[in-house]
Amino acid sequence: MGKKVECIHKRLYDGVFCIECGGTATERHHVIEGKNRANSERWGLTIMMCRKCHDKLHFDPKESGMAEKYKKMAQMAFEYEFDHELWMEIFGRNYI
């Protein structure tokens, strides 16, 4: 894993605060889910969230806008370290 993505991964994955509201983080969310959940894990594209925000993200994704926001952030972080072609090869979808 590259240095910059590693740094982002450390702040998000190992965080004690919810990335959305700043409350106590209790759950890890795989930013890219479904068939790419394992790739999300492998490349460190996970974030820490409190239960309330995590539920809101999953049960009201369009209204909250959180899912798309974090997918864009993940792709930008990944492409900063690597490149767009590798992102598309791995994840197969452009979010930005």
C-alpha positions, 0 to 999 in steps of 0.5 A: 500500500502506498504512503499516501493511501496508507496515511488516509487509511490510518486516519479513517480505518483506525479512527476513534471518531465517526468520519461523518458526525465526529461521535464515537466510531463503533463500526467500519464501513467498506466504502466500495461494497458489493462485489468490490468489498474485498478490494475495498478492504485490500486497498484500505478504503474503509472508514469508521462511523458511529452506528447512527451514521452507518445506519443512515448511510445504508438505509437512506443512501440517496437522501443522505448522500453519504455513500456517494460522497465517500466513494468519491473521496476514496477514488480521489485518494486512490488516484492521488497515489496510483492512477485512474486506469488502475482504479478502473481496472480494480473497481470498474466504476468512476465516481468522480 
